[in-house]
């Protein structure tokens, strides 16, 4: 009897051990499946969707073009724009959303940042691919219809460009034709300048509002216009939409009117204070620099680790900064200005933040290298580097 009881107990114990082992194995399998699923889901979520490579032809001969084609970055892709000398029908052949209206101005929205296209009668193949990691972009401003310096952009490699306003001078079609001659095919963002503001054809070219936000991979860009009593709407836009840049590694503001300036127009202190307040309020965002123009000299300022650039002039006349009559107490007494300056009036607001000023034609080349941003200021007449600024974060 004792042997039978012992044998039964042993069998029950073995059965219990098997159940425990089975439960343990099942638990391990579930954990493994869950872990693999999580990894796979995370991988899929972080994959960028593969973009279509468009290979299209614009239905107009090269000889009929007034200018273009140009590429403008938009929220959902790229807008390809071109202008014909006569009012004709023209479209990007084969692309579903292509328009074919009789006009001087033609455009097509391409839901991609990876495309190429050609024009009959031209050997040029227009090709563009926006890399997953942005390495370099350029900033120019105040070209005023002069293609002399924008043509030089075809000699360097970069991912995209900012133009800080005053694309035109008077705003007629012939000016655009000259100004956009040999314009680089890289995608661009344009800010409105005061010369563009009253030029109704400017919207046919850019087709963006005065104030807008653009995400470029891991870079967030706010574009605003603060002159002509537009500053209230501009700063309301910034405050209402600051959250859009919360996940951006780098954030820039592109605008025509500068926060601080040593050139002819100088600063407008009430607008400078609004910009300071906005940036101080949203110091949690990764703001790196404010790019501007309007004053036709290059200037750099630094406040609270943020750089403020007047990116100089890319084609318009240089300010006569040596004229006491035009500059008043802000007149330049040397060819270059360096270090903090004395604040003498409203136009010199923020002079204590001044770094450098040069009365030269320049462009700004911005490189992102790991945890560092390098700003190279290049003299366009001599192709030499005037100054380099670095930010580490």
LOPA-713204 format. One record per residue: residue in three letters; x, y, z of N, C-alpha, C in turn. Coordinates in steps of 0.2 Angstrom, whole numbers, padded with zeros to 4 digits, always signed. Layout:
BEGIN
ALAXYZXYZXYZ/...
//
This chain:
BEGIN
UNK+0004-0006+0000+0000+0000+0000+0004+0006+0000/UNK+0009+0006+0004+0014+0012+0005+0017+0013-0002/UNK+0019+0008-0005+0023+0008-0012+0018+0011-0017/UNK+0012+0009-0017+0007+0012-0022+0006+0019-0021/UNK+0005+0021-0015+0004+0029-0013+0010+0033-0016/UNK+0016+0030-0014+0023+0033-0016+0023+0034-0024/UNK+0021+0029-0027+0022+0029-0034+0017+0034-0037/UNK+0011+0034-0035+0006+0039-0037+0008+0046-0036/UNK+0011+0047-0030+0013+0054-0028+0019+0056-0033/UNK+0023+0051-0035+0029+0052-0039+0026+0054-0046/UNK+0021+0051-0048+0018+0052-0055+0015+0059-0055/UNK+0012+0061-0050+0009+0068-0049+0014+0073-0049/UNK+0020+0071-0046+0025+0076-0045+0028+0077-0052/UNK+0029+0072-0056+0032+0072-0063+0027+0076-0067/UNK+0021+0075-0066+0016+0078-0071+0016+0086-0069/UNK+0017+0088-0063+0017+0095-0061+0023+0098-0063/UNK+0029+0094-0063+0035+0097-0066+0034+0098-0074/UNK+0031+0093-0077+0030+0094-0084+0026+0100-0086/UNK+0021+0101-0082+0016+0107-0083+0020+0114-0082/UNK+0024+0114-0077+0029+0120-0075+0033+0121-0081/UNK+0037+0116-0083+0041+0116-0089+0038+0119-0095/UNK+0032+0116-0097+0028+0118-0102+0026+0126-0102/UNK+0024+0127-0096+0022+0135-0095+0028+0139-0096/UNK+0034+0137-0093+0040+0141-0094+0042+0141-0101/UNK+0042+0136-0105+0043+0136-0112+0039+0141-0116/UNK+0032+0140-0114+0027+0144-0118+0029+0152-0116/UNK+0030+0153-0110+0032+0160-0108+0038+0163-0112/UNK+0043+0158-0112+0049+0161-0116+0048+0162-0123/UNK+0044+0157-0126+0042+0158-0133+0038+0165-0134/UNK+0033+0166-0130+0029+0172-0130+0034+0179-0130/UNK+0038+0178-0125+0043+0184-0124+0047+0185-0130/UNK+0050+0180-0133+0054+0180-0139+0050+0183-0145/UNK+0044+0180-0146+0039+0183-0151+0038+0190-0150/UNK+0036+0192-0144+0035+0199-0143+0041+0204-0144/UNK+0047+0201-0142+0053+0205-0143+0054+0206-0150/UNK+0054+0200-0154+0055+0201-0161+0050+0205-0165/UNK+0044+0205-0163+0039+0209-0165+0040+0216-0164/UNK+0042+0218-0158+0044+0225-0156+0049+0228-0161/UNK+0055+0224-0161+0060+0226-0165+0058+0227-0173/UNK+0054+0222-0175+0052+0223-0182+0047+0229-0183/UNK+0043+0230-0178+0038+0236-0179+0042+0242-0179/UNK+0047+0242-0174+0051+0248-0174+0055+0250-0180/UNK+0058+0244-0183+0061+0245-0189+0057+0248-0195/UNK+0051+0245-0195+0046+0247-0200+0044+0254-0199/UNK+0043+0256-0193+0040+0263-0192+0046+0268-0193/UNK+0052+0266-0193+0057+0271-0194+0060+0271-0201/UNK+0057+0267-0205+0059+0267-0212+0056+0272-0216/UNK+0060+0276-0220+0057+0281-0224+0054+0278-0230/UNK+0048+0280-0232+0045+0277-0238+0049+0278-0244/UNK+0049+0273-0248+0053+0273-0254+0050+0278-0259/UNK+0053+0283-0261+0050+0288-0266+0051+0286-0273/UNK+0046+0288-0277+0046+0287-0284+0052+0291-0287/UNK+0055+0288-0292+0060+0291-0296+0056+0293-0303/UNK+0055+0300-0303+0051+0302-0309+0056+0303-0315/UNK+0054+0301-0321+0058+0302-0327+0054+0305-0332/UNK+0053+0312-0332+0048+0315-0337+0051+0320-0341/UNK+0047+0323-0346+0050+0328-0351+0045+0334-0350/UNK+0048+0340-0350+0043+0346-0350+0042+0347-0357/UNK+0035+0348-0359+0033+0349-0366+0034+0356-0368/UNK+0040+0358-0369+0042+0364-0372+0049+0364-0374/UNK+0051+0367-0379+0058+0367-0382+0062+0372-0378/UNK+0068+0371-0377+0073+0375-0374+0073+0382-0376/UNK+0072+0383-0383+0072+0390-0386+0066+0394-0384/UNK+0061+0390-0382+0054+0394-0380+0054+0396-0372/UNK+0059+0394-0369+0059+0395-0361+0061+0402-0360/UNK+0058+0405-0355+0060+0412-0353+0065+0411-0347/UNK+0063+0406-0343+0068+0404-0338+0066+0397-0335/UNK+0070+0394-0331+0068+0388-0328+0071+0382-0331/UNK+0069+0376-0329+0064+0374-0324+0068+0375-0317/UNK+0064+0377-0312+0066+0378-0305+0063+0373-0300/UNK+0066+0372-0295+0063+0367-0290+0062+0371-0283/UNK+0056+0371-0281+0054+0374-0275+0051+0368-0270/UNK+0054+0368-0264+0052+0364-0259+0045+0366-0256/UNK+0040+0361-0256+0034+0362-0253+0032+0357-0248/UNK+0027+0357-0244+0025+0353-0239+0025+0345-0241/UNK+0022+0344-0246+0021+0337-0248+0026+0335-0254/UNK+0031+0339-0255+0036+0336-0261+0039+0342-0264/UNK+0039+0343-0270+0043+0348-0274+0039+0351-0279/UNK+0039+0357-0280+0035+0361-0286+0040+0363-0291/UNK+0039+0360-0297+0044+0362-0303+0040+0367-0307/UNK+0044+0373-0308+0041+0379-0311+0045+0381-0316/UNK+0042+0384-0322+0046+0386-0327+0042+0392-0331/UNK+0045+0396-0335+0041+0401-0338+0043+0401-0345/UNK+0038+0402-0350+0039+0403-0357+0038+0410-0359/UNK+0042+0411-0365+0042+0418-0368+0035+0420-0370/UNK+0031+0415-0373+0025+0417-0375+0020+0413-0371/UNK+0013+0415-0371+0008+0411-0368+0007+0405-0372/UNK+0009+0399-0369+0008+0393-0372+0006+0388-0367/UNK+0003+0382-0370+0002+0376-0366+0008+0372-0365/UNK+0009+0371-0358+0016+0367-0357+0015+0363-0350/UNK+0017+0357-0350+0016+0353-0344+0022+0348-0343/UNK+0022+0345-0338+0027+0339-0337+0024+0333-0339/UNK+0026+0331-0345+0022+0325-0348+0022+0319-0344/UNK+0016+0316-0344+0016+0310-0341+0014+0310-0333/UNK+0015+0316-0330+0014+0316-0323+0007+0318-0322/UNK+0003+0314-0318-0004+0314-0317-0007+0321-0315/UNK-0003+0325-0311-0006+0331-0309-0003+0337-0313/UNK+0000+0336-0318+0003+0341-0323-0003+0345-0325/UNK-0002+0352-0326-0007+0356-0328-0004+0358-0335/UNK-0009+0360-0339-0008+0362-0346-0012+0368-0349/UNK-0011+0373-0345-0015+0379-0346-0011+0384-0350/UNK-0014+0388-0354-0011+0393-0358-0008+0399-0354/UNK-0002+0399-0353+0001+0405-0349+0008+0406-0350/UNK+0011+0411-0347+0018+0412-0346+0021+0407-0341/UNK+0017+0406-0336+0020+0403-0330+0017+0396-0329/UNK+0021+0391-0328+0019+0384-0328+0022+0380-0322/UNK+0018+0376-0319+0021+0372-0313+0018+0365-0312/UNK+0021+0361-0309+0019+0354-0308+0021+0353-0301/UNK+0017+0350-0297+0019+0347-0290+0020+0340-0291/UNK+0026+0338-0288+0029+0331-0288+0029+0329-0281/UNK+0025+0324-0280+0025+0321-0273+0031+0317-0271/UNK+0037+0320-0272+0043+0317-0271+0049+0322-0270/UNK+0054+0320-0267+0061+0324-0267+0066+0320-0271/UNK+0064+0316-0275+0069+0311-0279+0066+0311-0286/UNK+0069+0315-0291+0066+0315-0297+0071+0317-0302/UNK+0070+0316-0309+0074+0319-0314+0069+0321-0320/UNK+0071+0325-0324+0067+0327-0330+0072+0331-0335/UNK+0069+0331-0341+0073+0334-0347+0069+0339-0351/UNK+0072+0343-0355+0068+0348-0359+0071+0346-0367/UNK+0066+0346-0371+0068+0345-0378+0072+0350-0381/UNK+0078+0349-0384+0082+0354-0387+0088+0356-0382/UNK+0088+0353-0376+0093+0354-0372+0097+0348-0370/UNK+0103+0348-0369+0107+0343-0367+0107+0342-0359/UNK+0104+0346-0356+0104+0346-0348+0099+0341-0346/UNK+0101+0337-0341+0097+0333-0338+0096+0335-0331/UNK+0090+0337-0329+0089+0340-0322+0087+0334-0318/UNK+0092+0333-0313+0091+0328-0308+0092+0330-0301/UNK+0088+0327-0296+0089+0329-0289+0087+0323-0285/UNK+0091+0323-0279+0089+0318-0274+0091+0321-0267/UNK+0086+0322-0263+0087+0325-0257+0089+0319-0252/UNK+0095+0320-0249+0098+0314-0245+0095+0314-0239/UNK+0095+0308-0236+0092+0307-0229+0095+0311-0224/UNK+0102+0312-0224+0105+0316-0220+0108+0322-0223/UNK+0106+0328-0221+0108+0334-0224+0115+0336-0222/UNK+0119+0337-0227+0126+0339-0226+0128+0346-0227/UNK+0125+0349-0232+0127+0356-0234+0121+0360-0237/UNK+0120+0366-0235+0115+0371-0239+0118+0377-0239/UNK+0116+0382-0244+0119+0388-0245+0113+0393-0244/UNK+0115+0399-0242+0110+0405-0241+0113+0411-0245/UNK+0108+0414-0249+0109+0420-0252+0103+0425-0251/UNK+0104+0431-0253+0099+0436-0252+0100+0442-0257/UNK+0095+0446-0258+0095+0452-0261+0099+0451-0268/UNK+0097+0447-0272+0100+0446-0279+0097+0451-0284/UNK+0091+0454-0282+0089+0460-0286+0089+0459-0294/UNK+0088+0453-0296+0087+0451-0303+0094+0451-0306/UNK+0100+0451-0303+0106+0450-0305+0109+0443-0305/UNK+0110+0439-0310+0112+0432-0310+0120+0431-0309/UNK+0124+0437-0308+0131+0436-0308+0133+0431-0303/UNK+0130+0431-0297+0133+0427-0291+0129+0421-0290/UNK+0123+0421-0292+0119+0414-0291+0122+0409-0296/UNK+0124+0412-0302+0127+0407-0307+0133+0403-0304/UNK+0136+0406-0300+0142+0403-0296+0140+0397-0292/UNK+0134+0396-0290+0132+0391-0286+0132+0384-0290/UNK+0132+0384-0297+0132+0378-0301+0139+0375-0300/UNK+0144+0379-0297+0151+0376-0297+0152+0372-0290/UNK+0147+0372-0286+0148+0369-0279+0143+0364-0278/UNK+0144+0359-0273+0139+0354-0272+0136+0356-0265/UNK+0129+0356-0265+0125+0357-0259+0118+0354-0260/UNK+0115+0353-0254+0108+0349-0254+0102+0354-0256/UNK+0102+0360-0254+0097+0365-0255+0099+0372-0254/UNK+0095+0377-0255+0097+0384-0254+0091+0388-0251/UNK+0093+0393-0247+0088+0398-0244+0089+0404-0248/UNK+0084+0408-0250+0085+0415-0253+0081+0419-0248/UNK+0084+0424-0245+0081+0428-0240+0077+0434-0242/UNK+0075+0434-0249+0071+0440-0251+0074+0445-0256/UNK+0070+0449-0259+0072+0453-0264+0075+0449-0270/UNK+0071+0445-0273+0073+0441-0279+0073+0446-0284/UNK+0069+0451-0284+0068+0456-0290+0070+0463-0288/UNK+0070+0467-0293+0071+0474-0291+0064+0478-0293/UNK+0062+0478-0299+0056+0481-0301+0050+0476-0302/UNK+0052+0470-0304+0047+0465-0304+0043+0464-0311/UNK+0047+0465-0317+0044+0463-0323+0047+0457-0326/UNK+0044+0454-0331+0045+0447-0333+0053+0447-0336/UNK+0055+0452-0339+0062+0452-0342+0067+0452-0336/UNK+0065+0455-0330+0070+0455-0325+0070+0448-0322/UNK+0065+0444-0322+0065+0437-0319+0069+0433-0324/UNK+0068+0434-0331+0071+0430-0336+0079+0431-0335/UNK+0081+0437-0334+0088+0438-0332+0091+0435-0326/UNK+0087+0437-0321+0088+0435-0314+0089+0427-0313/UNK+0085+0423-0316+0085+0416-0316+0089+0413-0321/UNK+0093+0417-0325+0097+0414-0330+0103+0409-0326/UNK+0103+0403-0328+0108+0398-0325+0107+0397-0318/UNK+0101+0398-0316+0100+0397-0309+0101+0390-0307/UNK+0103+0388-0301+0104+0381-0299+0098+0377-0299/UNK+0098+0371-0301+0092+0366-0301+0091+0363-0294/UNK+0095+0365-0289+0093+0362-0282+0087+0365-0279/UNK+0083+0362-0275+0077+0365-0272+0079+0370-0268/UNK+0074+0375-0268+0075+0381-0264+0069+0383-0259/UNK+0070+0387-0254+0065+0390-0250+0066+0398-0251/UNK+0061+0401-0253+0061+0409-0254+0057+0412-0248/UNK+0060+0417-0245+0057+0422-0241+0055+0428-0245/UNK+0049+0431-0244+0047+0437-0247+0051+0443-0245/UNK+0054+0447-0250+0057+0454-0248+0053+0459-0250/UNK+0055+0465-0247+0051+0471-0249+0050+0473-0256/UNK+0055+0471-0260+0054+0472-0267+0049+0467-0270/UNK+0049+0461-0267+0045+0456-0270+0037+0457-0267/UNK+0037+0460-0262+0030+0461-0258+0025+0464-0263/UNK+0026+0469-0267+0021+0472-0271+0022+0470-0278/UNK+0025+0464-0279+0026+0461-0286+0021+0455-0286/UNK+0016+0456-0290+0011+0451-0290+0013+0444-0293/UNK+0018+0445-0298+0020+0439-0301+0025+0435-0297/UNK+0027+0437-0291+0031+0434-0287+0028+0427-0284/UNK+0021+0428-0283+0017+0422-0280+0016+0417-0286/UNK+0017+0419-0292+0016+0414-0298+0023+0410-0298/UNK+0028+0413-0295+0034+0409-0295+0035+0405-0289/UNK+0034+0408-0283+0035+0404-0277+0029+0400-0274/UNK+0023+0403-0275+0017+0400-0273+0017+0397-0266/UNK+0020+0402-0261+0020+0401-0254+0017+0407-0251/UNK+0014+0406-0245+0012+0412-0241+0018+0416-0238/UNK+0016+0422-0235+0021+0426-0232+0025+0422-0227/UNK+0021+0418-0223+0023+0415-0217+0022+0407-0218/UNK+0027+0403-0217+0026+0396-0218+0031+0392-0215/UNK+0030+0386-0214+0035+0381-0210+0036+0376-0215/UNK+0043+0374-0216+0045+0368-0220+0050+0363-0216/UNK+0048+0357-0216+0052+0352-0213+0057+0349-0219/UNK+0063+0349-0218+0068+0346-0222+0072+0341-0219/UNK+0070+0335-0219+0073+0329-0215+0073+0331-0208/UNK+0078+0332-0205+0079+0333-0198+0079+0341-0196/UNK+0078+0345-0201+0079+0352-0201+0072+0355-0201/UNK+0070+0360-0196+0064+0364-0197+0066+0371-0199/UNK+0062+0374-0203+0063+0380-0206+0056+0384-0205/UNK+0057+0390-0202+0051+0395-0202+0053+0401-0206/UNK+0049+0402-0211+0050+0408-0216+0044+0413-0214/UNK+0046+0419-0213+0042+0425-0211+0043+0431-0215/UNK+0039+0436-0215+0040+0442-0217+0037+0447-0212/UNK+0041+0452-0210+0039+0457-0205+0038+0464-0207/UNK+0040+0466-0213+0039+0473-0215+0032+0474-0217/UNK+0031+0480-0219+0024+0482-0222+0018+0480-0217/UNK+0020+0481-0210+0015+0480-0205+0012+0473-0205/UNK+0017+0468-0207+0015+0461-0207+0018+0458-0201/UNK+0021+0461-0197+0025+0458-0191+0020+0455-0186/UNK+0014+0458-0185+0009+0455-0180+0007+0448-0182/UNK+0005+0447-0189+0004+0440-0191+0010+0436-0191/UNK+0016+0439-0193+0022+0435-0193+0023+0431-0186/UNK+0023+0435-0181+0025+0433-0174+0019+0428-0171/UNK+0013+0430-0173+0007+0425-0171+0008+0419-0175/UNK+0010+0419-0181+0012+0412-0184+0017+0409-0181/UNK+0023+0412-0179+0028+0409-0176+0026+0405-0169/UNK+0022+0409-0165+0020+0407-0158+0015+0401-0159/UNK+0011+0402-0164+0006+0396-0165+0008+0390-0168/UNK+0014+0390-0171+0017+0385-0175+0023+0382-0173/UNK+0026+0385-0167+0032+0383-0164+0033+0375-0163/UNK+0027+0373-0161+0027+0365-0159+0029+0361-0165/UNK+0028+0364-0171+0030+0360-0177+0037+0357-0177/UNK+0041+0361-0174+0049+0360-0174+0051+0356-0168/UNK+0047+0354-0164+0049+0350-0158+0053+0344-0159/UNK+0052+0341-0164+0056+0335-0166+0062+0336-0170/UNK+0063+0342-0172+0069+0344-0177+0076+0345-0173/UNK+0081+0342-0176+0087+0343-0173+0090+0350-0174/UNK+0088+0353-0179+0091+0360-0180+0085+0364-0183/UNK+0084+0370-0180+0079+0374-0182+0082+0381-0184/UNK+0079+0384-0190+0082+0390-0193+0076+0395-0194/UNK+0077+0401-0194+0072+0406-0196+0075+0410-0202/UNK+0071+0410-0207+0073+0414-0213+0068+0420-0214/UNK+0070+0426-0215+0066+0432-0215+0070+0437-0219/UNK+0067+0442-0222+0070+0447-0225+0073+0452-0221/UNK+0069+0455-0216+0071+0460-0212+0075+0458-0206/UNK+0081+0460-0205+0086+0458-0200+0084+0460-0192/UNK+0086+0455-0188+0085+0457-0181+0090+0462-0179/UNK+0096+0462-0181+0101+0467-0179+0105+0468-0186/UNK+0107+0474-0187+0111+0476-0193+0115+0482-0193/UNK+0121+0482-0197+0125+0488-0197+0125+0491-0204/UNK+0120+0489-0208+0120+0491-0215+0115+0497-0215/UNK+0113+0499-0221+0110+0505-0223+0103+0506-0219/UNK+0099+0501-0219+0092+0501-0216+0093+0501-0208/UNK+0098+0497-0206+0099+0496-0198+0093+0492-0196/UNK+0093+0491-0189+0088+0487-0186+0081+0491-0185/UNK+0076+0488-0184+0069+0491-0181+0068+0488-0174/UNK+0070+0492-0169+0070+0489-0162+0064+0485-0160/UNK+0058+0488-0162+0052+0484-0159+0051+0477-0162/UNK+0054+0476-0168+0054+0470-0171+0059+0465-0169/UNK+0065+0469-0167+0070+0465-0164+0068+0462-0157/UNK+0065+0466-0153+0063+0464-0147+0057+0458-0147/UNK+0053+0459-0152+0048+0453-0153+0052+0447-0155/UNK+0057+0447-0159+0061+0441-0161+0064+0438-0155/UNK+0067+0443-0151+0071+0440-0145+0066+0437-0140/UNK+0060+0440-0139+0055+0437-0135+0053+0430-0137/UNK+0051+0430-0144+0049+0423-0146+0055+0418-0145/UNK+0061+0419-0147+0066+0414-0146+0068+0413-0139/UNK+0067+0418-0134+0068+0416-0127+0062+0412-0124/UNK+0056+0413-0127+0050+0409-0125+0051+0402-0127/UNK+0054+0401-0133+0054+0394-0136+0061+0392-0136/UNK+0065+0393-0130+0072+0391-0130+0073+0383-0129/UNK+0067+0380-0128+0067+0373-0128+0068+0369-0135/UNK+0067+0373-0140+0068+0371-0147+0075+0372-0149/UNK+0077+0368-0154+0084+0368-0156+0086+0374-0161/UNK+0084+0380-0160+0086+0385-0164+0093+0386-0165/UNK+0096+0387-0171+0103+0388-0172+0105+0395-0175/UNK+0100+0397-0180+0102+0404-0183+0096+0407-0186/UNK+0096+0414-0186+0091+0418-0190+0095+0420-0196/UNK+0092+0419-0202+0095+0421-0208+0091+0427-0211/UNK+0094+0433-0213+0090+0438-0216+0094+0442-0221/UNK+0091+0447-0224+0095+0451-0229+0093+0459-0228/UNK+0090+0462-0233+0088+0469-0233+0093+0474-0233/UNK+0098+0473-0228+0104+0477-0228+0109+0474-0232/UNK+0112+0478-0237+0116+0476-0242+0124+0475-0239/UNK+0125+0472-0234+0132+0471-0231+0131+0464-0227/UNK+0136+0461-0227+0136+0455-0222+0137+0457-0215/UNK+0133+0454-0211+0134+0455-0203+0133+0449-0199/UNK+0136+0448-0194+0135+0442-0190+0135+0445-0182/UNK+0129+0443-0179+0128+0444-0172+0127+0438-0168/UNK+0129+0438-0162+0128+0432-0157+0124+0434-0151/UNK+0119+0431-0149+0115+0432-0143+0113+0425-0140/UNK+0115+0424-0134+0113+0417-0131+0114+0411-0135/UNK+0120+0411-0138+0123+0405-0142+0119+0405-0149/UNK+0114+0409-0150+0111+0409-0157+0114+0414-0161/UNK+0115+0412-0168+0118+0417-0172+0113+0420-0177/UNK+0114+0427-0178+0110+0431-0182+0114+0433-0188/UNK+0112+0431-0194+0116+0433-0200+0112+0438-0204/UNK+0115+0444-0206+0113+0447-0212+0117+0444-0218/UNK+0114+0440-0222+0119+0436-0226+0122+0440-0232/UNK+0122+0447-0232+0125+0451-0237+0121+0451-0243/UNK+0124+0454-0248+0120+0455-0254+0123+0450-0260/UNK+0118+0447-0264+0120+0443-0269+0119+0445-0276/UNK+0118+0452-0276+0117+0455-0283+0116+0462-0283/UNK+0112+0464-0278+0110+0471-0278+0116+0476-0276/UNK+0115+0482-0276+0121+0487-0275+0123+0486-0267/UNK+0129+0487-0266+0132+0487-0259+0129+0494-0256/UNK+0128+0494-0249+0126+0500-0246+0132+0504-0245/UNK+0131+0511-0246+0136+0516-0245+0137+0517-0237/UNK+0141+0512-0234+0141+0513-0227+0146+0518-0224/UNK+0150+0521-0229+0155+0526-0227+0152+0533-0228/UNK+0146+0534-0230+0143+0540-0231+0140+0543-0224/UNK+0142+0548-0221+0139+0551-0215+0132+0553-0217/UNK+0131+0556-0223+0124+0558-0224+0119+0552-0224/UNK+0121+0546-0226+0116+0541-0227+0116+0537-0220/UNK+0122+0536-0217+0122+0532-0211+0122+0536-0204/UNK+0123+0542-0204+0122+0546-0198+0128+0544-0193/UNK+0126+0543-0187+0130+0541-0182+0133+0534-0183/UNK+0130+0530-0187+0132+0523-0188+0137+0522-0194/UNK+0139+0527-0196+0144+0527-0202+0150+0523-0200/UNK+0152+0519-0205+0158+0515-0204+0164+0519-0205/UNK+0169+0518-0201+0175+0522-0201+0181+0517-0203/UNK+0180+0511-0204+0185+0506-0207+0181+0502-0212/UNK+0185+0498-0215+0182+0494-0221+0179+0488-0218/UNK+0181+0486-0212+0177+0480-0208+0176+0482-0201/UNK+0171+0479-0198+0169+0480-0191+0169+0474-0188/UNK+0172+0474-0182+0173+0468-0178+0172+0469-0170/UNK+0169+0464-0167+0167+0465-0160+0161+0469-0158/UNK+0160+0470-0152+0154+0474-0150+0155+0481-0152/UNK+0149+0484-0154+0149+0491-0156+0145+0495-0151/UNK+0146+0502-0152+0142+0506-0147+0135+0507-0150/UNK+0130+0507-0146+0123+0508-0148+0121+0515-0147/UNK+0120+0518-0153+0119+0526-0153+0112+0528-0155/UNK+0108+0523-0158+0101+0525-0159+0097+0519-0160/UNK+0090+0520-0162+0086+0514-0163+0089+0509-0168/UNK+0092+0512-0174+0094+0507-0179+0100+0503-0177/UNK+0103+0505-0172+0109+0501-0169+0107+0497-0163/UNK+0101+0495-0162+0099+0491-0157+0103+0484-0158/UNK+0105+0482-0152+0108+0475-0152+0116+0475-0154/UNK+0119+0481-0155+0126+0482-0157+0130+0478-0152/UNK+0128+0477-0146+0133+0474-0141+0134+0466-0143/UNK+0129+0464-0147+0130+0457-0149+0134+0456-0156/UNK+0137+0462-0158+0140+0461-0165+0146+0457-0165/UNK+0147+0453-0170+0153+0450-0171+0158+0453-0177/UNK+0155+0453-0183+0159+0455-0189+0154+0458-0194/UNK+0157+0463-0198+0153+0465-0203+0158+0466-0209/UNK+0156+0465-0215+0160+0466-0221+0155+0469-0227/UNK+0158+0474-0230+0154+0477-0235+0156+0474-0242/UNK+0154+0468-0243+0156+0464-0249+0150+0459-0251/UNK+0151+0457-0257+0146+0452-0260+0148+0445-0257/UNK+0143+0442-0254+0144+0436-0250+0139+0431-0251/UNK+0141+0425-0250+0135+0419-0248+0138+0416-0242/UNK+0133+0412-0239+0134+0408-0233+0133+0401-0235/UNK+0139+0397-0233+0139+0390-0234+0138+0386-0227/UNK+0133+0383-0226+0132+0380-0220+0133+0372-0220/UNK+0137+0369-0216+0139+0362-0216+0137+0359-0209/UNK+0134+0354-0209+0132+0350-0203+0136+0344-0203/UNK+0140+0344-0198+0145+0338-0197+0144+0335-0189/UNK+0140+0330-0189+0139+0327-0182+0136+0332-0177/UNK+0140+0334-0172+0137+0338-0167+0139+0345-0168/UNK+0141+0347-0174+0144+0354-0176+0140+0356-0182/UNK+0139+0363-0182+0137+0367-0188+0142+0372-0190/UNK+0145+0372-0196+0150+0377-0198+0147+0381-0203/UNK+0148+0388-0202+0145+0393-0206+0151+0396-0210/UNK+0152+0395-0216+0157+0398-0220+0155+0404-0224/UNK+0158+0410-0223+0156+0416-0226+0161+0417-0232/UNK+0158+0417-0238+0163+0417-0244+0162+0424-0248/UNK+0168+0427-0249+0168+0433-0254+0167+0431-0261/UNK+0162+0433-0264+0160+0430-0271+0164+0433-0276/UNK+0168+0439-0275+0172+0442-0280+0179+0438-0280/UNK+0181+0436-0275+0188+0433-0274+0188+0426-0273/UNK+0182+0423-0271+0181+0416-0269+0185+0414-0263/UNK+0186+0419-0259+0190+0417-0253+0185+0417-0247/UNK+0187+0414-0241+0183+0414-0235+0185+0420-0231/UNK+0180+0424-0230+0180+0429-0225+0181+0428-0218/UNK+0176+0423-0216+0175+0421-0209+0172+0414-0208/UNK+0173+0411-0203+0170+0404-0202+0168+0405-0194/UNK+0161+0402-0194+0158+0402-0187+0156+0395-0186/UNK+0157+0393-0179+0155+0386-0178+0151+0386-0172/UNK+0146+0381-0172+0142+0380-0166+0143+0372-0164/UNK+0143+0371-0158+0144+0364-0156+0138+0363-0151/UNK+0135+0357-0151+0129+0356-0147+0129+0349-0145/
//
